[in-house]
């Protein structure tokens, strides 16, 4: 007499766990999509970092040359 309600409850729990599993898989797929997007952004930023370093080096070189010219000009 008590076995039937227990089986129904277990089936209900199993269904709930199946829904949770589906939702977690959906979240996992979305996070994988974000990872792919960020990997592309990281690659683009690496190129930007190299160009930025060259621009800073050029600015410092120009500035130091200008200052040295002013200081040592006779």
mmCIF file of the N, C-alpha and C atoms, coordinates in Angstrom:
data_MODEL
# 
_entry.id   MODEL 
# 
loop_
_atom_site.group_PDB 
_atom_site.id 
_atom_site.type_symbol 
_atom_site.label_atom_id 
_atom_site.label_alt_id 
_atom_site.label_comp_id 
_atom_site.label_asym_id 
_atom_site.label_entity_id 
_atom_site.label_seq_id 
_atom_site.pdbx_PDB_ins_code 
_atom_site.Cartn_x 
_atom_site.Cartn_y 
_atom_site.Cartn_z 
_atom_site.occupancy 
_atom_site.B_iso_or_equiv 
_atom_site.pdbx_formal_charge 
_atom_site.auth_seq_id 
_atom_site.auth_comp_id 
_atom_site.auth_asym_id 
_atom_site.auth_atom_id 
_atom_site.pdbx_PDB_model_num 
ATOM 1   N N  . UNK A 1 1  ? 0.805  -1.179 0.000   1.00 0.00 ? 1  UNK A N  1 
ATOM 2   C CA . UNK A 1 1  ? 0.000  0.000  0.000   1.00 0.00 ? 1  UNK A CA 1 
ATOM 3   C C  . UNK A 1 1  ? 0.861  1.261  0.000   1.00 0.00 ? 1  UNK A C  1 
ATOM 4   N N  . UNK A 1 2  ? 1.998  1.243  0.642   1.00 0.00 ? 2  UNK A N  1 
ATOM 5   C CA . UNK A 1 2  ? 2.861  2.420  0.693   1.00 0.00 ? 2  UNK A CA 1 
ATOM 6   C C  . UNK A 1 2  ? 3.838  2.484  -0.475  1.00 0.00 ? 2  UNK A C  1 
ATOM 7   N N  . UNK A 1 3  ? 3.979  1.419  -1.231  1.00 0.00 ? 3  UNK A N  1 
ATOM 8   C CA . UNK A 1 3  ? 4.956  1.378  -2.322  1.00 0.00 ? 3  UNK A CA 1 
ATOM 9   C C  . UNK A 1 3  ? 4.557  2.296  -3.469  1.00 0.00 ? 3  UNK A C  1 
ATOM 10  N N  . UNK A 1 4  ? 3.292  2.383  -3.791  1.00 0.00 ? 4  UNK A N  1 
ATOM 11  C CA . UNK A 1 4  ? 2.846  3.189  -4.922  1.00 0.00 ? 4  UNK A CA 1 
ATOM 12  C C  . UNK A 1 4  ? 3.146  4.685  -4.734  1.00 0.00 ? 4  UNK A C  1 
ATOM 13  N N  . UNK A 1 5  ? 2.802  5.287  -3.609  1.00 0.00 ? 5  UNK A N  1 
ATOM 14  C CA . UNK A 1 5  ? 3.146  6.707  -3.435  1.00 0.00 ? 5  UNK A CA 1 
ATOM 15  C C  . UNK A 1 5  ? 4.661  6.947  -3.457  1.00 0.00 ? 5  UNK A C  1 
ATOM 16  N N  . UNK A 1 6  ? 5.431  5.998  -2.943  1.00 0.00 ? 6  UNK A N  1 
ATOM 17  C CA . UNK A 1 6  ? 6.882  6.139  -2.963  1.00 0.00 ? 6  UNK A CA 1 
ATOM 18  C C  . UNK A 1 6  ? 7.407  6.113  -4.397  1.00 0.00 ? 6  UNK A C  1 
ATOM 19  N N  . UNK A 1 7  ? 6.879  5.219  -5.217  1.00 0.00 ? 7  UNK A N  1 
ATOM 20  C CA . UNK A 1 7  ? 7.301  5.153  -6.614  1.00 0.00 ? 7  UNK A CA 1 
ATOM 21  C C  . UNK A 1 7  ? 6.917  6.423  -7.362  1.00 0.00 ? 7  UNK A C  1 
ATOM 22  N N  . UNK A 1 8  ? 5.762  6.955  -7.067  1.00 0.00 ? 8  UNK A N  1 
ATOM 23  C CA . UNK A 1 8  ? 5.333  8.200  -7.714  1.00 0.00 ? 8  UNK A CA 1 
ATOM 24  C C  . UNK A 1 8  ? 6.253  9.360  -7.316  1.00 0.00 ? 8  UNK A C  1 
ATOM 25  N N  . UNK A 1 9  ? 6.591  9.400  -6.051  1.00 0.00 ? 9  UNK A N  1 
ATOM 26  C CA . UNK A 1 9  ? 7.503  10.461 -5.587  1.00 0.00 ? 9  UNK A CA 1 
ATOM 27  C C  . UNK A 1 9  ? 8.876  10.329 -6.222  1.00 0.00 ? 9  UNK A C  1 
ATOM 28  N N  . UNK A 1 10 ? 9.357  9.091  -6.324  1.00 0.00 ? 10 UNK A N  1 
ATOM 29  C CA . UNK A 1 10 ? 10.670 8.862  -6.946  1.00 0.00 ? 10 UNK A CA 1 
ATOM 30  C C  . UNK A 1 10 ? 10.640 9.262  -8.417  1.00 0.00 ? 10 UNK A C  1 
ATOM 31  N N  . UNK A 1 11 ? 9.556  8.935  -9.112  1.00 0.00 ? 11 UNK A N  1 
ATOM 32  C CA . UNK A 1 11 ? 9.423  9.319  -10.516 1.00 0.00 ? 11 UNK A CA 1 
ATOM 33  C C  . UNK A 1 11 ? 9.390  10.831 -10.646 1.00 0.00 ? 11 UNK A C  1 
ATOM 34  N N  . UNK A 1 12 ? 8.706  11.490 -9.727  1.00 0.00 ? 12 UNK A N  1 
ATOM 35  C CA . UNK A 1 12 ? 8.645  12.958 -9.734  1.00 0.00 ? 12 UNK A CA 1 
ATOM 36  C C  . UNK A 1 12 ? 10.044 13.556 -9.519  1.00 0.00 ? 12 UNK A C  1 
ATOM 37  N N  . UNK A 1 13 ? 10.794 12.999 -8.569  1.00 0.00 ? 13 UNK A N  1 
ATOM 38  C CA . UNK A 1 13 ? 12.158 13.469 -8.324  1.00 0.00 ? 13 UNK A CA 1 
ATOM 39  C C  . UNK A 1 13 ? 13.052 13.239 -9.537  1.00 0.00 ? 13 UNK A C  1 
ATOM 40  N N  . UNK A 1 14 ? 12.916 12.075 -10.159 1.00 0.00 ? 14 UNK A N  1 
ATOM 41  C CA . UNK A 1 14 ? 13.725 11.782 -11.343 1.00 0.00 ? 14 UNK A CA 1 
ATOM 42  C C  . UNK A 1 14 ? 13.411 12.765 -12.466 1.00 0.00 ? 14 UNK A C  1 
ATOM 43  N N  . UNK A 1 15 ? 12.143 13.117 -12.626 1.00 0.00 ? 15 UNK A N  1 
ATOM 44  C CA . UNK A 1 15 ? 11.764 14.110 -13.633 1.00 0.00 ? 15 UNK A CA 1 
ATOM 45  C C  . UNK A 1 15 ? 12.357 15.473 -13.317 1.00 0.00 ? 15 UNK A C  1 
ATOM 46  N N  . UNK A 1 16 ? 12.345 15.818 -12.046 1.00 0.00 ? 16 UNK A N  1 
ATOM 47  C CA . UNK A 1 16 ? 12.943 17.087 -11.630 1.00 0.00 ? 16 UNK A CA 1 
ATOM 48  C C  . UNK A 1 16 ? 14.434 17.128 -11.908 1.00 0.00 ? 16 UNK A C  1 
ATOM 49  N N  . UNK A 1 17 ? 15.095 16.019 -11.603 1.00 0.00 ? 17 UNK A N  1 
ATOM 50  C CA . UNK A 1 17 ? 16.536 15.954 -11.869 1.00 0.00 ? 17 UNK A CA 1 
ATOM 51  C C  . UNK A 1 17 ? 16.829 16.008 -13.369 1.00 0.00 ? 17 UNK A C  1 
ATOM 52  N N  . UNK A 1 18 ? 15.957 15.425 -14.178 1.00 0.00 ? 18 UNK A N  1 
ATOM 53  C CA . UNK A 1 18 ? 16.140 15.484 -15.627 1.00 0.00 ? 18 UNK A CA 1 
ATOM 54  C C  . UNK A 1 18 ? 16.023 16.922 -16.118 1.00 0.00 ? 18 UNK A C  1 
ATOM 55  N N  . UNK A 1 19 ? 15.067 17.684 -15.570 1.00 0.00 ? 19 UNK A N  1 
ATOM 56  C CA . UNK A 1 19 ? 14.916 19.091 -15.955 1.00 0.00 ? 19 UNK A CA 1 
ATOM 57  C C  . UNK A 1 19 ? 16.130 19.909 -15.529 1.00 0.00 ? 19 UNK A C  1 
ATOM 58  N N  . UNK A 1 20 ? 16.616 19.652 -14.331 1.00 0.00 ? 20 UNK A N  1 
ATOM 59  C CA . UNK A 1 20 ? 17.814 20.359 -13.858 1.00 0.00 ? 20 UNK A CA 1 
ATOM 60  C C  . UNK A 1 20 ? 18.990 20.042 -14.763 1.00 0.00 ? 20 UNK A C  1 
ATOM 61  N N  . UNK A 1 21 ? 19.130 18.780 -15.157 1.00 0.00 ? 21 UNK A N  1 
ATOM 62  C CA . UNK A 1 21 ? 20.215 18.374 -16.030 1.00 0.00 ? 21 UNK A CA 1 
ATOM 63  C C  . UNK A 1 21 ? 20.129 19.095 -17.377 1.00 0.00 ? 21 UNK A C  1 
ATOM 64  N N  . UNK A 1 22 ? 18.922 19.189 -17.939 1.00 0.00 ? 22 UNK A N  1 
ATOM 65  C CA . UNK A 1 22 ? 18.743 19.892 -19.213 1.00 0.00 ? 22 UNK A CA 1 
ATOM 66  C C  . UNK A 1 22 ? 19.117 21.369 -19.087 1.00 0.00 ? 22 UNK A C  1 
ATOM 67  N N  . UNK A 1 23 ? 18.703 21.989 -18.008 1.00 0.00 ? 23 UNK A N  1 
ATOM 68  C CA . UNK A 1 23 ? 19.021 23.412 -17.811 1.00 0.00 ? 23 UNK A CA 1 
ATOM 69  C C  . UNK A 1 23 ? 20.523 23.628 -17.623 1.00 0.00 ? 23 UNK A C  1 
ATOM 70  N N  . UNK A 1 24 ? 21.162 22.763 -16.864 1.00 0.00 ? 24 UNK A N  1 
ATOM 71  C CA . UNK A 1 24 ? 22.609 22.893 -16.675 1.00 0.00 ? 24 UNK A CA 1 
ATOM 72  C C  . UNK A 1 24 ? 23.354 22.693 -17.990 1.00 0.00 ? 24 UNK A C  1 
ATOM 73  N N  . UNK A 1 25 ? 22.884 21.744 -18.805 1.00 0.00 ? 25 UNK A N  1 
ATOM 74  C CA . UNK A 1 25 ? 23.507 21.548 -20.118 1.00 0.00 ? 25 UNK A CA 1 
ATOM 75  C C  . UNK A 1 25 ? 23.332 22.776 -20.991 1.00 0.00 ? 25 UNK A C  1 
ATOM 76  N N  . UNK A 1 26 ? 22.168 23.412 -20.912 1.00 0.00 ? 26 UNK A N  1 
ATOM 77  C CA . UNK A 1 26 ? 21.917 24.631 -21.675 1.00 0.00 ? 26 UNK A CA 1 
ATOM 78  C C  . UNK A 1 26 ? 22.863 25.752 -21.229 1.00 0.00 ? 26 UNK A C  1 
ATOM 79  N N  . UNK A 1 27 ? 23.029 25.891 -19.929 1.00 0.00 ? 27 UNK A N  1 
ATOM 80  C CA . UNK A 1 27 ? 23.944 26.908 -19.397 1.00 0.00 ? 27 UNK A CA 1 
ATOM 81  C C  . UNK A 1 27 ? 25.369 26.600 -19.830 1.00 0.00 ? 27 UNK A C  1 
ATOM 82  N N  . UNK A 1 28 ? 25.743 25.337 -19.796 1.00 0.00 ? 28 UNK A N  1 
ATOM 83  C CA . UNK A 1 28 ? 27.090 24.925 -20.208 1.00 0.00 ? 28 UNK A CA 1 
ATOM 84  C C  . UNK A 1 28 ? 27.345 25.285 -21.675 1.00 0.00 ? 28 UNK A C  1 
ATOM 85  N N  . UNK A 1 29 ? 26.361 25.044 -22.539 1.00 0.00 ? 29 UNK A N  1 
ATOM 86  C CA . UNK A 1 29 ? 26.524 25.386 -23.959 1.00 0.00 ? 29 UNK A CA 1 
ATOM 87  C C  . UNK A 1 29 ? 26.675 26.889 -24.141 1.00 0.00 ? 29 UNK A C  1 
ATOM 88  N N  . UNK A 1 30 ? 25.892 27.671 -23.398 1.00 0.00 ? 30 UNK A N  1 
ATOM 89  C CA . UNK A 1 30 ? 26.018 29.128 -23.505 1.00 0.00 ? 30 UNK A CA 1 
ATOM 90  C C  . UNK A 1 30 ? 27.385 29.607 -23.030 1.00 0.00 ? 30 UNK A C  1 
ATOM 91  N N  . UNK A 1 31 ? 27.889 29.034 -21.950 1.00 0.00 ? 31 UNK A N  1 
ATOM 92  C CA . UNK A 1 31 ? 29.211 29.419 -21.457 1.00 0.00 ? 31 UNK A CA 1 
ATOM 93  C C  . UNK A 1 31 ? 30.307 29.050 -22.452 1.00 0.00 ? 31 UNK A C  1 
ATOM 94  N N  . UNK A 1 32 ? 30.159 27.920 -23.120 1.00 0.00 ? 32 UNK A N  1 
ATOM 95  C CA . UNK A 1 32 ? 31.129 27.547 -24.151 1.00 0.00 ? 32 UNK A CA 1 
ATOM 96  C C  . UNK A 1 32 ? 31.111 28.564 -25.290 1.00 0.00 ? 32 UNK A C  1 
ATOM 97  N N  . UNK A 1 33 ? 29.929 29.068 -25.642 1.00 0.00 ? 33 UNK A N  1 
ATOM 98  C CA . UNK A 1 33 ? 29.831 30.118 -26.658 1.00 0.00 ? 33 UNK A CA 1 
ATOM 99  C C  . UNK A 1 33 ? 30.541 31.385 -26.222 1.00 0.00 ? 33 UNK A C  1 
ATOM 100 N N  . UNK A 1 34 ? 30.370 31.757 -24.954 1.00 0.00 ? 34 UNK A N  1 
ATOM 101 C CA . UNK A 1 34 ? 31.075 32.933 -24.436 1.00 0.00 ? 34 UNK A CA 1 
ATOM 102 C C  . UNK A 1 34 ? 32.587 32.722 -24.483 1.00 0.00 ? 34 UNK A C  1 
ATOM 103 N N  . UNK A 1 35 ? 33.042 31.524 -24.129 1.00 0.00 ? 35 UNK A N  1 
ATOM 104 C CA . UNK A 1 35 ? 34.468 31.224 -24.170 1.00 0.00 ? 35 UNK A CA 1 
ATOM 105 C C  . UNK A 1 35 ? 35.024 31.415 -25.578 1.00 0.00 ? 35 UNK A C  1 
ATOM 106 N N  . UNK A 1 36 ? 34.293 30.929 -26.579 1.00 0.00 ? 36 UNK A N  1 
ATOM 107 C CA . UNK A 1 36 ? 34.764 31.089 -27.967 1.00 0.00 ? 36 UNK A CA 1 
ATOM 108 C C  . UNK A 1 36 ? 34.842 32.558 -28.352 1.00 0.00 ? 36 UNK A C  1 
ATOM 109 N N  . UNK A 1 37 ? 33.843 33.335 -27.933 1.00 0.00 ? 37 UNK A N  1 
ATOM 110 C CA . UNK A 1 37 ? 33.861 34.773 -28.249 1.00 0.00 ? 37 UNK A CA 1 
ATOM 111 C C  . UNK A 1 37 ? 35.054 35.458 -27.589 1.00 0.00 ? 37 UNK A C  1 
ATOM 112 N N  . UNK A 1 38 ? 35.285 35.150 -26.304 1.00 0.00 ? 38 UNK A N  1 
ATOM 113 C CA . UNK A 1 38 ? 36.379 35.800 -25.592 1.00 0.00 ? 38 UNK A CA 1 
ATOM 114 C C  . UNK A 1 38 ? 37.741 35.391 -26.127 1.00 0.00 ? 38 UNK A C  1 
ATOM 115 N N  . UNK A 1 39 ? 37.866 34.160 -26.627 1.00 0.00 ? 39 UNK A N  1 
ATOM 116 C CA . UNK A 1 39 ? 39.139 33.748 -27.228 1.00 0.00 ? 39 UNK A CA 1 
ATOM 117 C C  . UNK A 1 39 ? 39.430 34.603 -28.450 1.00 0.00 ? 39 UNK A C  1 
ATOM 118 N N  . UNK A 1 40 ? 38.419 34.896 -29.256 1.00 0.00 ? 40 UNK A N  1 
ATOM 119 C CA . UNK A 1 40 ? 38.604 35.770 -30.414 1.00 0.00 ? 40 UNK A CA 1 
ATOM 120 C C  . UNK A 1 40 ? 38.975 37.179 -29.996 1.00 0.00 ? 40 UNK A C  1 
ATOM 121 N N  . UNK A 1 41 ? 38.353 37.678 -28.950 1.00 0.00 ? 41 UNK A N  1 
ATOM 122 C CA . UNK A 1 41 ? 38.666 39.024 -28.454 1.00 0.00 ? 41 UNK A CA 1 
ATOM 123 C C  . UNK A 1 41 ? 40.094 39.058 -27.918 1.00 0.00 ? 41 UNK A C  1 
ATOM 124 N N  . UNK A 1 42 ? 40.500 38.016 -27.190 1.00 0.00 ? 42 UNK A N  1 
ATOM 125 C CA . UNK A 1 42 ? 41.864 37.962 -26.658 1.00 0.00 ? 42 UNK A CA 1 
ATOM 126 C C  . UNK A 1 42 ? 42.897 38.015 -27.772 1.00 0.00 ? 42 UNK A C  1 
ATOM 127 N N  . UNK A 1 43 ? 42.638 37.283 -28.871 1.00 0.00 ? 43 UNK A N  1 
ATOM 128 C CA . UNK A 1 43 ? 43.590 37.305 -29.989 1.00 0.00 ? 43 UNK A CA 1 
ATOM 129 C C  . UNK A 1 43 ? 43.688 38.694 -30.590 1.00 0.00 ? 43 UNK A C  1 
ATOM 130 N N  . UNK A 1 44 ? 42.544 39.372 -30.715 1.00 0.00 ? 44 UNK A N  1 
ATOM 131 C CA . UNK A 1 44 ? 42.580 40.739 -31.269 1.00 0.00 ? 44 UNK A CA 1 
ATOM 132 C C  . UNK A 1 44 ? 43.290 41.696 -30.327 1.00 0.00 ? 44 UNK A C  1 
ATOM 133 N N  . UNK A 1 45 ? 43.097 41.527 -29.025 1.00 0.00 ? 45 UNK A N  1 
ATOM 134 C CA . UNK A 1 45 ? 43.740 42.424 -28.063 1.00 0.00 ? 45 UNK A CA 1 
ATOM 135 C C  . UNK A 1 45 ? 45.250 42.221 -28.013 1.00 0.00 ? 45 UNK A C  1 
ATOM 136 N N  . UNK A 1 46 ? 45.717 41.005 -28.271 1.00 0.00 ? 46 UNK A N  1 
ATOM 137 C CA . UNK A 1 46 ? 47.161 40.779 -28.303 1.00 0.00 ? 46 UNK A CA 1 
ATOM 138 C C  . UNK A 1 46 ? 47.807 41.625 -29.383 1.00 0.00 ? 46 UNK A C  1 
ATOM 139 N N  . UNK A 1 47 ? 47.200 41.691 -30.555 1.00 0.00 ? 47 UNK A N  1 
ATOM 140 C CA . UNK A 1 47 ? 47.718 42.540 -31.623 1.00 0.00 ? 47 UNK A CA 1 
ATOM 141 C C  . UNK A 1 47 ? 47.657 44.008 -31.239 1.00 0.00 ? 47 UNK A C  1 
ATOM 142 N N  . UNK A 1 48 ? 46.585 44.396 -30.561 1.00 0.00 ? 48 UNK A N  1 
ATOM 143 C CA . UNK A 1 48 ? 46.457 45.779 -30.101 1.00 0.00 ? 48 UNK A CA 1 
ATOM 144 C C  . UNK A 1 48 ? 47.551 46.114 -29.098 1.00 0.00 ? 48 UNK A C  1 
ATOM 145 N N  . UNK A 1 49 ? 47.859 45.203 -28.194 1.00 0.00 ? 49 UNK A N  1 
ATOM 146 C CA . UNK A 1 49 ? 48.907 45.431 -27.198 1.00 0.00 ? 49 UNK A CA 1 
ATOM 147 C C  . UNK A 1 49 ? 50.260 45.675 -27.866 1.00 0.00 ? 49 UNK A C  1 
ATOM 148 N N  . UNK A 1 50 ? 50.568 44.889 -28.882 1.00 0.00 ? 50 UNK A N  1 
ATOM 149 C CA . UNK A 1 50 ? 51.856 45.077 -29.579 1.00 0.00 ? 50 UNK A CA 1 
ATOM 150 C C  . UNK A 1 50 ? 51.913 46.446 -30.246 1.00 0.00 ? 50 UNK A C  1 
ATOM 151 N N  . UNK A 1 51 ? 50.822 46.829 -30.919 1.00 0.00 ? 51 UNK A N  1 
ATOM 152 C CA . UNK A 1 51 ? 50.803 48.145 -31.570 1.00 0.00 ? 51 UNK A CA 1 
ATOM 153 C C  . UNK A 1 51 ? 50.866 49.267 -30.549 1.00 0.00 ? 51 UNK A C  1 
ATOM 154 N N  . UNK A 1 52 ? 50.174 49.090 -29.428 1.00 0.00 ? 52 UNK A N  1 
ATOM 155 C CA . UNK A 1 52 ? 50.194 50.108 -28.379 1.00 0.00 ? 52 UNK A CA 1 
ATOM 156 C C  . UNK A 1 52 ? 51.612 50.285 -27.837 1.00 0.00 ? 52 UNK A C  1 
ATOM 157 N N  . UNK A 1 53 ? 52.323 49.196 -27.617 1.00 0.00 ? 53 UNK A N  1 
ATOM 158 C CA . UNK A 1 53 ? 53.697 49.286 -27.122 1.00 0.00 ? 53 UNK A CA 1 
ATOM 159 C C  . UNK A 1 53 ? 54.584 50.027 -28.117 1.00 0.00 ? 53 UNK A C  1 
ATOM 160 N N  . UNK A 1 54 ? 54.397 49.772 -29.425 1.00 0.00 ? 54 UNK A N  1 
ATOM 161 C CA . UNK A 1 54 ? 55.188 50.484 -30.427 1.00 0.00 ? 54 UNK A CA 1 
ATOM 162 C C  . UNK A 1 54 ? 54.879 51.979 -30.410 1.00 0.00 ? 54 UNK A C  1 
ATOM 163 N N  . UNK A 1 55 ? 53.624 52.344 -30.255 1.00 0.00 ? 55 UNK A N  1 
ATOM 164 C CA . UNK A 1 55 ? 53.248 53.769 -30.219 1.00 0.00 ? 55 UNK A CA 1 
ATOM 165 C C  . UNK A 1 55 ? 53.845 54.437 -28.987 1.00 0.00 ? 55 UNK A C  1 
ATOM 166 N N  . UNK A 1 56 ? 53.783 53.790 -27.849 1.00 0.00 ? 56 UNK A N  1 
ATOM 167 C CA . UNK A 1 56 ? 54.368 54.358 -26.626 1.00 0.00 ? 56 UNK A CA 1 
ATOM 168 C C  . UNK A 1 56 ? 55.872 54.512 -26.784 1.00 0.00 ? 56 UNK A C  1 
ATOM 169 N N  . UNK A 1 57 ? 56.540 53.506 -27.342 1.00 0.00 ? 57 UNK A N  1 
ATOM 170 C CA . UNK A 1 57 ? 57.989 53.583 -27.547 1.00 0.00 ? 57 UNK A CA 1 
ATOM 171 C C  . UNK A 1 57 ? 58.330 54.730 -28.490 1.00 0.00 ? 57 UNK A C  1 
ATOM 172 N N  . UNK A 1 58 ? 57.537 54.911 -29.534 1.00 0.00 ? 58 UNK A N  1 
ATOM 173 C CA . UNK A 1 58 ? 57.765 56.007 -30.461 1.00 0.00 ? 58 UNK A CA 1 
ATOM 174 C C  . UNK A 1 58 ? 57.573 57.354 -29.779 1.00 0.00 ? 58 UNK A C  1 
ATOM 175 N N  . UNK A 1 59 ? 56.539 57.468 -28.953 1.00 0.00 ? 59 UNK A N  1 
ATOM 176 C CA . UNK A 1 59 ? 56.288 58.727 -28.240 1.00 0.00 ? 59 UNK A CA 1 
ATOM 177 C C  . UNK A 1 59 ? 57.410 59.033 -27.251 1.00 0.00 ? 59 UNK A C  1 
ATOM 178 N N  . UNK A 1 60 ? 57.860 58.038 -26.493 1.00 0.00 ? 60 UNK A N  1 
ATOM 179 C CA . UNK A 1 60 ? 58.941 58.253 -25.527 1.00 0.00 ? 60 UNK A CA 1 
ATOM 180 C C  . UNK A 1 60 ? 60.228 58.613 -26.253 1.00 0.00 ? 60 UNK A C  1 
ATOM 181 N N  . UNK A 1 61 ? 60.501 57.938 -27.365 1.00 0.00 ? 61 UNK A N  1 
ATOM 182 C CA . UNK A 1 61 ? 61.704 58.264 -28.141 1.00 0.00 ? 61 UNK A CA 1 
ATOM 183 C C  . UNK A 1 61 ? 61.664 59.684 -28.685 1.00 0.00 ? 61 UNK A C  1 
ATOM 184 N N  . UNK A 1 62 ? 60.519 60.090 -29.205 1.00 0.00 ? 62 UNK A N  1 
ATOM 185 C CA . UNK A 1 62 ? 60.377 61.452 -29.728 1.00 0.00 ? 62 UNK A CA 1 
ATOM 186 C C  . UNK A 1 62 ? 60.502 62.474 -28.609 1.00 0.00 ? 62 UNK A C  1 
ATOM 187 N N  . UNK A 1 63 ? 59.845 62.214 -27.482 1.00 0.00 ? 63 UNK A N  1 
ATOM 188 C CA . UNK A 1 63 ? 59.893 63.133 -26.353 1.00 0.00 ? 63 UNK A CA 1 
ATOM 189 C C  . UNK A 1 63 ? 61.321 63.257 -25.819 1.00 0.00 ? 63 UNK A C  1 
ATOM 190 N N  . UNK A 1 64 ? 62.008 62.131 -25.637 1.00 0.00 ? 64 UNK A N  1 
ATOM 191 C CA . UNK A 1 64 ? 63.366 62.200 -25.091 1.00 0.00 ? 64 UNK A CA 1 
ATOM 192 C C  . UNK A 1 64 ? 64.312 62.892 -26.071 1.00 0.00 ? 64 UNK A C  1 
ATOM 193 N N  . UNK A 1 65 ? 64.144 62.672 -27.365 1.00 0.00 ? 65 UNK A N  1 
ATOM 194 C CA . UNK A 1 65 ? 64.979 63.365 -28.346 1.00 0.00 ? 65 UNK A CA 1 
ATOM 195 C C  . UNK A 1 65 ? 64.738 64.863 -28.292 1.00 0.00 ? 65 UNK A C  1 
ATOM 196 N N  . UNK A 1 66 ? 63.490 65.281 -28.165 1.00 0.00 ? 66 UNK A N  1 
ATOM 197 C CA . UNK A 1 66 ? 63.160 66.704 -28.079 1.00 0.00 ? 66 UNK A CA 1 
ATOM 198 C C  . UNK A 1 66 ? 63.766 67.317 -26.828 1.00 0.00 ? 66 UNK A C  1 
ATOM 199 N N  . UNK A 1 67 ? 63.630 66.658 -25.691 1.00 0.00 ? 67 UNK A N  1 
ATOM 200 C CA . UNK A 1 67 ? 64.190 67.180 -24.439 1.00 0.00 ? 67 UNK A CA 1 
ATOM 201 C C  . UNK A 1 67 ? 65.709 67.258 -24.517 1.00 0.00 ? 67 UNK A C  1 
ATOM 202 N N  . UNK A 1 68 ? 66.368 66.218 -25.062 1.00 0.00 ? 68 UNK A N  1 
ATOM 203 C CA . UNK A 1 68 ? 67.815 66.257 -25.179 1.00 0.00 ? 68 UNK A CA 1 
ATOM 204 C C  . UNK A 1 68 ? 68.271 67.371 -26.126 1.00 0.00 ? 68 UNK A C  1 
ATOM 205 N N  . UNK A 1 69 ? 67.521 67.616 -27.185 1.00 0.00 ? 69 UNK A N  1 
ATOM 206 C CA . UNK A 1 69 ? 67.853 68.698 -28.095 1.00 0.00 ? 69 UNK A CA 1 
ATOM 207 C C  . UNK A 1 69 ? 67.756 70.047 -27.395 1.00 0.00 ? 69 UNK A C  1 
ATOM 208 N N  . UNK A 1 70 ? 66.722 70.237 -26.583 1.00 0.00 ? 70 UNK A N  1 
ATOM 209 C CA . UNK A 1 70 ? 66.550 71.511 -25.865 1.00 0.00 ? 70 UNK A CA 1 
ATOM 210 C C  . UNK A 1 70 ? 67.653 71.667 -24.834 1.00 0.00 ? 70 UNK A C  1 
ATOM 211 N N  . UNK A 1 71 ? 67.975 70.607 -24.096 1.00 0.00 ? 71 UNK A N  1 
ATOM 212 C CA . UNK A 1 71 ? 68.958 70.695 -23.017 1.00 0.00 ? 71 UNK A CA 1 
ATOM 213 C C  . UNK A 1 71 ? 70.367 70.932 -23.571 1.00 0.00 ? 71 UNK A C  1 
ATOM 214 N N  . UNK A 1 72 ? 70.743 70.255 -24.641 1.00 0.00 ? 72 UNK A N  1 
ATOM 215 C CA . UNK A 1 72 ? 72.106 70.360 -25.148 1.00 0.00 ? 72 UNK A CA 1 
ATOM 216 C C  . UNK A 1 72 ? 72.282 71.356 -26.294 1.00 0.00 ? 72 UNK A C  1 
ATOM 217 N N  . UNK A 1 73 ? 71.244 72.106 -26.604 1.00 0.00 ? 73 UNK A N  1 
ATOM 218 C CA . UNK A 1 73 ? 71.353 73.100 -27.669 1.00 0.00 ? 73 UNK A CA 1 
ATOM 219 C C  . UNK A 1 73 ? 72.191 74.269 -27.174 1.00 0.00 ? 73 UNK A C  1 
ATOM 220 N N  . UNK A 1 74 ? 73.148 74.688 -27.965 1.00 0.00 ? 74 UNK A N  1 
ATOM 221 C CA . UNK A 1 74 ? 74.043 75.784 -27.533 1.00 0.00 ? 74 UNK A CA 1 
ATOM 222 C C  . UNK A 1 74 ? 73.670 77.055 -28.186 1.00 0.00 ? 74 UNK A C  1 
# 
